[in-house]
Amino acid sequence: MSSDHKAITDRTFEFAVRIVKLCQVLNESSGVAKTLSKQLIKSGTSIGANAKTVNS
């Protein structure tokens, strides 16, 4: 597979890592940003688990 066409599992893992980093920053805030980070971490990382299940 060429570097331009990464496997879906690789792309979803990289996406999840970016989501976790974003949520770490948002979690340092208060109010709405902190509340949103809790939901974003759940939804943003679940795609990797779903993609892994489909490709297994």
PQR file with spaces between the fields and no chain letter, atoms N, CA, C, O and H, PARSE charges and radii, in Angstrom:
ATOM       1  N    MET     1       0.852   -1.180    0.000 -0.4000 1.5000
ATOM       2  CA   MET     1       0.000    0.000    0.000 -0.0000 2.0000
ATOM       3  C    MET     1       0.896    1.241    0.000  0.5500 1.7000
ATOM       4  O    MET     1       1.841    1.318    0.784 -0.5500 1.4000
ATOM       5  N    SER     2       0.611    2.196   -0.859 -0.4000 1.5000
ATOM       6  CA   SER     2       1.427    3.396   -0.941 -0.0000 2.0000
ATOM       7  C    SER     2       1.166    4.307    0.250  0.5500 1.7000
ATOM       8  O    SER     2       0.179    4.146    0.969 -0.5500 1.4000
ATOM       9  H    SER     2      -0.157    2.133   -1.496  0.4000 1.0000
ATOM      10  N    SER     3       2.061    5.264    0.448 -0.4000 1.5000
ATOM      11  CA   SER     3       1.909    6.178    1.576 -0.0000 2.0000
ATOM      12  C    SER     3       0.689    7.086    1.422  0.5500 1.7000
ATOM      13  O    SER     3       0.196    7.634    2.407 -0.5500 1.4000
ATOM      14  H    SER     3       2.863    5.395   -0.136  0.4000 1.0000
ATOM      15  N    ASP     4       0.199    7.246    0.185 -0.4000 1.5000
ATOM      16  CA   ASP     4      -0.984    8.074   -0.053 -0.0000 2.0000
ATOM      17  C    ASP     4      -2.272    7.348    0.319  0.5500 1.7000
ATOM      18  O    ASP     4      -3.313    7.979    0.508 -0.5500 1.4000
ATOM      19  H    ASP     4       0.600    6.801   -0.615  0.4000 1.0000
ATOM      20  N    HIS     5      -2.203    6.042    0.422 -0.4000 1.5000
ATOM      21  CA   HIS     5      -3.397    5.250    0.682 -0.0000 2.0000
ATOM      22  C    HIS     5      -3.198    4.392    1.932  0.5500 1.7000
ATOM      23  O    HIS     5      -3.016    3.177    1.847 -0.5500 1.4000
ATOM      24  H    HIS     5      -1.358    5.530    0.269  0.4000 1.0000
ATOM      25  N    LYS     6      -3.237    5.042    3.083 -0.4000 1.5000
ATOM      26  CA   LYS     6      -3.077    4.306    4.327 -0.0000 2.0000
ATOM      27  C    LYS     6      -4.320    3.475    4.608  0.5500 1.7000
ATOM      28  O    LYS     6      -5.420    3.815    4.173 -0.5500 1.4000
ATOM      29  H    LYS     6      -3.385    6.029    3.152  0.4000 1.0000
ATOM      30  N    ALA     7      -4.136    2.410    5.320 -0.4000 1.5000
ATOM      31  CA   ALA     7      -5.259    1.570    5.719 -0.0000 2.0000
ATOM      32  C    ALA     7      -6.206    2.359    6.613  0.5500 1.7000
ATOM      33  O    ALA     7      -5.784    3.257    7.341 -0.5500 1.4000
ATOM      34  H    ALA     7      -3.243    2.133    5.673  0.4000 1.0000
ATOM      35  N    ILE     8      -7.469    2.021    6.553 -0.4000 1.5000
ATOM      36  CA   ILE     8      -8.473    2.722    7.351 -0.0000 2.0000
ATOM      37  C    ILE     8      -8.150    2.620    8.840  0.5500 1.7000
ATOM      38  O    ILE     8      -8.398    3.568    9.585 -0.5500 1.4000
ATOM      39  H    ILE     8      -7.812    1.292    5.961  0.4000 1.0000
ATOM      40  N    THR     9      -7.612    1.507    9.282 -0.4000 1.5000
ATOM      41  CA   THR     9      -7.274    1.372   10.701 -0.0000 2.0000
ATOM      42  C    THR     9      -6.160    2.332   11.102  0.5500 1.7000
ATOM      43  O    THR     9      -6.173    2.873   12.207 -0.5500 1.4000
ATOM      44  H    THR     9      -7.412    0.736    8.677  0.4000 1.0000
ATOM      45  N    ASP    10      -5.204    2.542   10.215 -0.4000 1.5000
ATOM      46  CA   ASP    10      -4.128    3.502   10.499 -0.0000 2.0000
ATOM      47  C    ASP    10      -4.663    4.926   10.560  0.5500 1.7000
ATOM      48  O    ASP    10      -4.295    5.700   11.443 -0.5500 1.4000
ATOM      49  H    ASP    10      -5.193    2.103    9.317  0.4000 1.0000
ATOM      50  N    ARG    11      -5.538    5.266    9.613 -0.4000 1.5000
ATOM      51  CA   ARG    11      -6.097    6.619    9.584 -0.0000 2.0000
ATOM      52  C    ARG    11      -6.996    6.891   10.782  0.5500 1.7000
ATOM      53  O    ARG    11      -6.964    7.982   11.352 -0.5500 1.4000
ATOM      54  H    ARG    11      -5.837    4.637    8.895  0.4000 1.0000
ATOM      55  N    THR    12      -7.796    5.905   11.164 -0.4000 1.5000
ATOM      56  CA   THR    12      -8.674    6.125   12.313 -0.0000 2.0000
ATOM      57  C    THR    12      -7.879    6.206   13.608  0.5500 1.7000
ATOM      58  O    THR    12      -8.262    6.939   14.520 -0.5500 1.4000
ATOM      59  H    THR    12      -7.822    5.019   10.701  0.4000 1.0000
ATOM      60  N    PHE    13      -6.780    5.467   13.707 -0.4000 1.5000
ATOM      61  CA   PHE    13      -5.924    5.559   14.887 -0.0000 2.0000
ATOM      62  C    PHE    13      -5.306    6.953   14.980  0.5500 1.7000
ATOM      63  O    PHE    13      -5.304    7.566   16.047 -0.5500 1.4000
ATOM      64  H    PHE    13      -6.468    4.871   12.966  0.4000 1.0000
ATOM      65  N    GLU    14      -4.783    7.449   13.865 -0.4000 1.5000
ATOM      66  CA   GLU    14      -4.197    8.799   13.856 -0.0000 2.0000
ATOM      67  C    GLU    14      -5.242    9.857   14.204  0.5500 1.7000
ATOM      68  O    GLU    14      -4.943   10.819   14.912 -0.5500 1.4000
ATOM      69  H    GLU    14      -4.785    6.951   12.998  0.4000 1.0000
ATOM      70  N    PHE    15      -6.451    9.682   13.714 -0.4000 1.5000
ATOM      71  CA   PHE    15      -7.544   10.600   14.033 -0.0000 2.0000
ATOM      72  C    PHE    15      -7.840   10.572   15.532  0.5500 1.7000
ATOM      73  O    PHE    15      -8.015   11.619   16.157 -0.5500 1.4000
ATOM      74  H    PHE    15      -6.694    8.901   13.139  0.4000 1.0000
ATOM      75  N    ALA    16      -7.893    9.377   16.099 -0.4000 1.5000
ATOM      76  CA   ALA    16      -8.168    9.245   17.531 -0.0000 2.0000
ATOM      77  C    ALA    16      -7.083    9.915   18.371  0.5500 1.7000
ATOM      78  O    ALA    16      -7.383   10.542   19.387 -0.5500 1.4000
ATOM      79  H    ALA    16      -7.751    8.527   15.592  0.4000 1.0000
ATOM      80  N    VAL    17      -5.843    9.786   17.958 -0.4000 1.5000
ATOM      81  CA   VAL    17      -4.737   10.432   18.679 -0.0000 2.0000
ATOM      82  C    VAL    17      -4.912   11.951   18.646  0.5500 1.7000
ATOM      83  O    VAL    17      -4.708   12.622   19.658 -0.5500 1.4000
ATOM      84  H    VAL    17      -5.599    9.277   17.132  0.4000 1.0000
ATOM      85  N    ARG    18      -5.287   12.489   17.494 -0.4000 1.5000
ATOM      86  CA   ARG    18      -5.518   13.938   17.385 -0.0000 2.0000
ATOM      87  C    ARG    18      -6.686   14.378   18.258  0.5500 1.7000
ATOM      88  O    ARG    18      -6.637   15.446   18.870 -0.5500 1.4000
ATOM      89  H    ARG    18      -5.453   11.944   16.672  0.4000 1.0000
ATOM      90  N    ILE    19      -7.733   13.566   18.319 -0.4000 1.5000
ATOM      91  CA   ILE    19      -8.892   13.875   19.157 -0.0000 2.0000
ATOM      92  C    ILE    19      -8.487   13.902   20.632  0.5500 1.7000
ATOM      93  O    ILE    19      -8.892   14.801   21.369 -0.5500 1.4000
ATOM      94  H    ILE    19      -7.773   12.699   17.822  0.4000 1.0000
ATOM      95  N    VAL    20      -7.702   12.934   21.056 -0.4000 1.5000
ATOM      96  CA   VAL    20      -7.254   12.884   22.456 -0.0000 2.0000
ATOM      97  C    VAL    20      -6.444   14.129   22.801  0.5500 1.7000
ATOM      98  O    VAL    20      -6.626   14.714   23.869 -0.5500 1.4000
ATOM      99  H    VAL    20      -7.373   12.205   20.456  0.4000 1.0000
ATOM     100  N    LYS    21      -5.555   14.532   21.907 -0.4000 1.5000
ATOM     101  CA   LYS    21      -4.749   15.733   22.155 -0.0000 2.0000
ATOM     102  C    LYS    21      -5.626   16.976   22.246  0.5500 1.7000
ATOM     103  O    LYS    21      -5.410   17.828   23.108 -0.5500 1.4000
ATOM     104  H    LYS    21      -5.407   14.057   21.039  0.4000 1.0000
ATOM     105  N    LEU    22      -6.608   17.084   21.367 -0.4000 1.5000
ATOM     106  CA   LEU    22      -7.534   18.214   21.413 -0.0000 2.0000
ATOM     107  C    LEU    22      -8.321   18.212   22.716  0.5500 1.7000
ATOM     108  O    LEU    22      -8.494   19.257   23.343 -0.5500 1.4000
ATOM     109  H    LEU    22      -6.784   16.392   20.667  0.4000 1.0000
ATOM     110  N    CYS    23      -8.789   17.058   23.116 -0.4000 1.5000
ATOM     111  CA   CYS    23      -9.577   16.965   24.354 -0.0000 2.0000
ATOM     112  C    CYS    23      -8.750   17.293   25.588  0.5500 1.7000
ATOM     113  O    CYS    23      -9.283   17.822   26.563 -0.5500 1.4000
ATOM     114  H    CYS    23      -8.648   16.209   22.607  0.4000 1.0000
ATOM     115  N    GLN    24      -7.470   16.991   25.562 -0.4000 1.5000
ATOM     116  CA   GLN    24      -6.602   17.367   26.678 -0.0000 2.0000
ATOM     117  C    GLN    24      -6.572   18.883   26.834  0.5500 1.7000
ATOM     118  O    GLN    24      -6.600   19.394   27.953 -0.5500 1.4000
ATOM     119  H    GLN    24      -7.037   16.561   24.770  0.4000 1.0000
ATOM     120  N    VAL    25      -6.515   19.596   25.725 -0.4000 1.5000
ATOM     121  CA   VAL    25      -6.512   21.059   25.764 -0.0000 2.0000
ATOM     122  C    VAL    25      -7.877   21.579   26.208  0.5500 1.7000
ATOM     123  O    VAL    25      -7.961   22.464   27.059 -0.5500 1.4000
ATOM     124  H    VAL    25      -6.493   19.181   24.815  0.4000 1.0000
ATOM     125  N    LEU    26      -8.941   21.031   25.634 -0.4000 1.5000
ATOM     126  CA   LEU    26     -10.286   21.478   25.988 -0.0000 2.0000
ATOM     127  C    LEU    26     -10.609   21.195   27.449  0.5500 1.7000
ATOM     128  O    LEU    26     -11.312   21.975   28.091 -0.5500 1.4000
ATOM     129  H    LEU    26      -8.872   20.312   24.943  0.4000 1.0000
ATOM     130  N    ASN    27     -10.111   20.109   27.966 -0.4000 1.5000
ATOM     131  CA   ASN    27     -10.401   19.719   29.338 -0.0000 2.0000
ATOM     132  C    ASN    27      -9.786   20.676   30.359  0.5500 1.7000
ATOM     133  O    ASN    27     -10.227   20.726   31.507 -0.5500 1.4000
ATOM     134  H    ASN    27      -9.539   19.476   27.445  0.4000 1.0000
ATOM     135  N    GLU    28      -8.783   21.424   29.952 -0.4000 1.5000
ATOM     136  CA   GLU    28      -8.161   22.416   30.836 -0.0000 2.0000
ATOM     137  C    GLU    28      -9.042   23.652   30.986  0.5500 1.7000
ATOM     138  O    GLU    28      -8.860   24.448   31.908 -0.5500 1.4000
ATOM     139  H    GLU    28      -8.424   21.383   29.020  0.4000 1.0000
ATOM     140  N    SER    29      -9.989   23.803   30.081 -0.4000 1.5000
ATOM     141  CA   SER    29     -10.921   24.928   30.130 -0.0000 2.0000
ATOM     142  C    SER    29     -12.049   24.601   31.101  0.5500 1.7000
ATOM     143  O    SER    29     -12.106   23.518   31.685 -0.5500 1.4000
ATOM     144  H    SER    29     -10.138   23.157   29.333  0.4000 1.0000
ATOM     145  N    SER    30     -12.933   25.563   31.251 -0.4000 1.5000
ATOM     146  CA   SER    30     -14.099   25.306   32.092 -0.0000 2.0000
ATOM     147  C    SER    30     -15.359   25.489   31.260  0.5500 1.7000
ATOM     148  O    SER    30     -15.306   25.973   30.129 -0.5500 1.4000
ATOM     149  H    SER    30     -12.887   26.442   30.777  0.4000 1.0000
ATOM     150  N    GLY    31     -16.472   25.103   31.823 -0.4000 1.5000
ATOM     151  CA   GLY    31     -17.754   25.316   31.166 -0.0000 2.0000
ATOM     152  C    GLY    31     -17.989   24.417   29.986  0.5500 1.7000
ATOM     153  O    GLY    31     -17.755   23.210   30.043 -0.5500 1.4000
ATOM     154  H    GLY    31     -16.515   24.710   32.741  0.4000 1.0000
ATOM     155  N    VAL    32     -18.458   25.025   28.903 -0.4000 1.5000
ATOM     156  CA   VAL    32     -18.883   24.287   27.720 -0.0000 2.0000
ATOM     157  C    VAL    32     -17.739   23.494   27.100  0.5500 1.7000
ATOM     158  O    VAL    32     -17.945   22.357   26.676 -0.5500 1.4000
ATOM     159  H    VAL    32     -18.647   26.006   28.857  0.4000 1.0000
ATOM     160  N    ALA    33     -16.557   24.059   27.038 -0.4000 1.5000
ATOM     161  CA   ALA    33     -15.423   23.371   26.413 -0.0000 2.0000
ATOM     162  C    ALA    33     -15.118   22.059   27.130  0.5500 1.7000
ATOM     163  O    ALA    33     -14.831   21.048   26.489 -0.5500 1.4000
ATOM     164  H    ALA    33     -16.390   24.982   27.382  0.4000 1.0000
ATOM     165  N    LYS    34     -15.180   22.079   28.437 -0.4000 1.5000
ATOM     166  CA   LYS    34     -14.915   20.862   29.216 -0.0000 2.0000
ATOM     167  C    LYS    34     -16.010   19.828   28.975  0.5500 1.7000
ATOM     168  O    LYS    34     -15.727   18.638   28.836 -0.5500 1.4000
ATOM     169  H    LYS    34     -15.413   22.900   28.958  0.4000 1.0000
ATOM     170  N    THR    35     -17.245   20.280   28.927 -0.4000 1.5000
ATOM     171  CA   THR    35     -18.367   19.379   28.663 -0.0000 2.0000
ATOM     172  C    THR    35     -18.268   18.775   27.269  0.5500 1.7000
ATOM     173  O    THR    35     -18.495   17.578   27.089 -0.5500 1.4000
ATOM     174  H    THR    35     -17.474   21.246   29.040  0.4000 1.0000
ATOM     175  N    LEU    36     -17.931   19.593   26.291 -0.4000 1.5000
ATOM     176  CA   LEU    36     -17.789   19.098   24.921 -0.0000 2.0000
ATOM     177  C    LEU    36     -16.648   18.091   24.787  0.5500 1.7000
ATOM     178  O    LEU    36     -16.745   17.130   24.024 -0.5500 1.4000
ATOM     179  H    LEU    36     -17.746   20.565   26.437  0.4000 1.0000
ATOM     180  N    SER    37     -15.570   18.317   25.533 -0.4000 1.5000
ATOM     181  CA   SER    37     -14.425   17.410   25.436 -0.0000 2.0000
ATOM     182  C    SER    37     -14.799   16.006   25.879  0.5500 1.7000
ATOM     183  O    SER    37     -14.284   15.029   25.335 -0.5500 1.4000
ATOM     184  H    SER    37     -15.491   19.098   26.153  0.4000 1.0000
ATOM     185  N    LYS    38     -15.686   15.893   26.857 -0.4000 1.5000
ATOM     186  CA   LYS    38     -16.106   14.565   27.328 -0.0000 2.0000
ATOM     187  C    LYS    38     -16.851   13.809   26.240  0.5500 1.7000
ATOM     188  O    LYS    38     -16.633   12.613   26.048 -0.5500 1.4000
ATOM     189  H    LYS    38     -16.103   16.687   27.299  0.4000 1.0000
ATOM     190  N    GLN    39     -17.733   14.506   25.525 -0.4000 1.5000
ATOM     191  CA   GLN    39     -18.481   13.856   24.446 -0.0000 2.0000
ATOM     192  C    GLN    39     -17.579   13.588   23.239  0.5500 1.7000
ATOM     193  O    GLN    39     -17.685   12.541   22.600 -0.5500 1.4000
ATOM     194  H    GLN    39     -17.911   15.478   25.681  0.4000 1.0000
ATOM     195  N    LEU    40     -16.706   14.523   22.935 -0.4000 1.5000
ATOM     196  CA   LEU    40     -15.816   14.385   21.783 -0.0000 2.0000
ATOM     197  C    LEU    40     -14.867   13.210   21.946  0.5500 1.7000
ATOM     198  O    LEU    40     -14.593   12.499   20.979 -0.5500 1.4000
ATOM     199  H    LEU    40     -16.620   15.374   23.454  0.4000 1.0000
ATOM     200  N    ILE    41     -14.365   12.997   23.147 -0.4000 1.5000
ATOM     201  CA   ILE    41     -13.436   11.876   23.362 -0.0000 2.0000
ATOM     202  C    ILE    41     -14.140   10.542   23.114  0.5500 1.7000
ATOM     203  O    ILE    41     -13.542    9.604   22.585 -0.5500 1.4000
ATOM     204  H    ILE    41     -14.588   13.574   23.932  0.4000 1.0000
ATOM     205  N    LYS    42     -15.409   10.468   23.499 -0.4000 1.5000
ATOM     206  CA   LYS    42     -16.167    9.220   23.284 -0.0000 2.0000
ATOM     207  C    LYS    42     -16.439    8.984   21.799  0.5500 1.7000
ATOM     208  O    LYS    42     -16.184    7.900   21.274 -0.5500 1.4000
ATOM     209  H    LYS    42     -15.895   11.229   23.928  0.4000 1.0000
ATOM     210  N    SER    43     -16.955   10.001   21.141 -0.4000 1.5000
ATOM     211  CA   SER    43     -17.333    9.826   19.737 -0.0000 2.0000
ATOM     212  C    SER    43     -16.120    9.814   18.809  0.5500 1.7000
ATOM     213  O    SER    43     -16.107    9.084   17.818 -0.5500 1.4000
ATOM     214  H    SER    43     -17.162   10.881   21.568  0.4000 1.0000
ATOM     215  N    GLY    44     -15.118   10.606   19.116 -0.4000 1.5000
ATOM     216  CA   GLY    44     -13.950   10.707   18.240 -0.0000 2.0000
ATOM     217  C    GLY    44     -13.049    9.493   18.265  0.5500 1.7000
ATOM     218  O    GLY    44     -12.323    9.239   17.304 -0.5500 1.4000
ATOM     219  H    GLY    44     -15.129   11.200   19.921  0.4000 1.0000
ATOM     220  N    THR    45     -13.086    8.744   19.344 -0.4000 1.5000
ATOM     221  CA   THR    45     -12.240    7.548   19.420 -0.0000 2.0000
ATOM     222  C    THR    45     -13.009    6.279   19.072  0.5500 1.7000
ATOM     223  O    THR    45     -12.394    5.245   18.812 -0.5500 1.4000
ATOM     224  H    THR    45     -13.676    8.950   20.125  0.4000 1.0000
ATOM     225  N    SER    46     -14.319    6.333   19.060 -0.4000 1.5000
ATOM     226  CA   SER    46     -15.097    5.124   18.771 -0.0000 2.0000
ATOM     227  C    SER    46     -14.995    4.704   17.311  0.5500 1.7000
ATOM     228  O    SER    46     -15.204    3.533   16.996 -0.5500 1.4000
ATOM     229  H    SER    46     -14.818    7.174   19.271  0.4000 1.0000
ATOM     230  N    ILE    47     -14.683    5.620   16.427 -0.4000 1.5000
ATOM     231  CA   ILE    47     -14.589    5.267   15.009 -0.0000 2.0000
ATOM     232  C    ILE    47     -13.501    4.227   14.763  0.5500 1.7000
ATOM     233  O    ILE    47     -13.651    3.359   13.903 -0.5500 1.4000
ATOM     234  H    ILE    47     -14.514    6.572   16.683  0.4000 1.0000
ATOM     235  N    GLY    48     -12.426    4.313   15.503 -0.4000 1.5000
ATOM     236  CA   GLY    48     -11.356    3.324   15.352 -0.0000 2.0000
ATOM     237  C    GLY    48     -11.814    1.936   15.748  0.5500 1.7000
ATOM     238  O    GLY    48     -11.500    0.955   15.075 -0.5500 1.4000
ATOM     239  H    GLY    48     -12.304    5.018   16.202  0.4000 1.0000
ATOM     240  N    ALA    49     -12.550    1.854   16.830 -0.4000 1.5000
ATOM     241  CA   ALA    49     -13.071    0.568   17.279 -0.0000 2.0000
ATOM     242  C    ALA    49     -14.071    0.013   16.260  0.5500 1.7000
ATOM     243  O    ALA    49     -14.078   -1.182   15.968 -0.5500 1.4000
ATOM     244  H    ALA    49     -12.805    2.651   17.377  0.4000 1.0000
ATOM     245  N    ASN    50     -14.902    0.889   15.732 -0.4000 1.5000
ATOM     246  CA   ASN    50     -15.876    0.441   14.734 -0.0000 2.0000
ATOM     247  C    ASN    50     -15.201   -0.014   13.448  0.5500 1.7000
ATOM     248  O    ASN    50     -15.605   -1.017   12.860 -0.5500 1.4000
ATOM     249  H    ASN    50     -14.897    1.860   15.969  0.4000 1.0000
ATOM     250  N    ALA    51     -14.193    0.701   13.012 -0.4000 1.5000
ATOM     251  CA   ALA    51     -13.483    0.324   11.790 -0.0000 2.0000
ATOM     252  C    ALA    51     -12.734   -0.995   11.986  0.5500 1.7000
ATOM     253  O    ALA    51     -12.682   -1.820   11.074 -0.5500 1.4000
ATOM     254  H    ALA    51     -13.865    1.515   13.490  0.4000 1.0000
ATOM     255  N    LYS    52     -12.172   -1.192   13.138 -0.4000 1.5000
ATOM     256  CA   LYS    52     -11.452   -2.430   13.446 -0.0000 2.0000
ATOM     257  C    LYS    52     -12.407   -3.616   13.408  0.5500 1.7000
ATOM     258  O    LYS    52     -12.050   -4.682   12.905 -0.5500 1.4000
ATOM     259  H    LYS    52     -12.214   -0.522   13.880  0.4000 1.0000
ATOM     260  N    THR    53     -13.617   -3.441   13.934 -0.4000 1.5000
ATOM     261  CA   THR    53     -14.617   -4.494   13.958 -0.0000 2.0000
ATOM     262  C    THR    53     -15.049   -4.874   12.536  0.5500 1.7000
ATOM     263  O    THR    53     -15.195   -6.055   12.220 -0.5500 1.4000
ATOM     264  H    THR    53     -13.906   -2.575   14.342  0.4000 1.0000
ATOM     265  N    VAL    54     -15.247   -3.880   11.697 -0.4000 1.5000
ATOM     266  CA   VAL    54     -15.698   -4.121   10.331 -0.0000 2.0000
ATOM     267  C    VAL    54     -14.606   -4.809    9.519  0.5500 1.7000
ATOM     268  O    VAL    54     -14.903   -5.683    8.705 -0.5500 1.4000
ATOM     269  H    VAL    54     -15.128   -2.920   11.953  0.4000 1.0000
ATOM     270  N    ASN    55     -13.352   -4.428    9.729 -0.4000 1.5000
ATOM     271  CA   ASN    55     -12.247   -4.977    8.937 -0.0000 2.0000
ATOM     272  C    ASN    55     -11.710   -6.296    9.469  0.5500 1.7000
ATOM     273  O    ASN    55     -10.840   -6.895    8.837 -0.5500 1.4000
ATOM     274  H    ASN    55     -13.111   -3.718   10.390  0.4000 1.0000
ATOM     275  N    SER    56     -12.192   -6.761   10.592 -0.4000 1.5000
ATOM     276  CA   SER    56     -11.680   -8.013   11.171 -0.0000 2.0000
ATOM     277  C    SER    56     -12.202   -9.223   10.459  0.5500 1.7000
ATOM     278  O    SER    56     -11.864  -10.348   10.826 -0.5500 1.4000
ATOM     279  H    SER    56     -12.899   -6.274   11.106  0.4000 1.0000
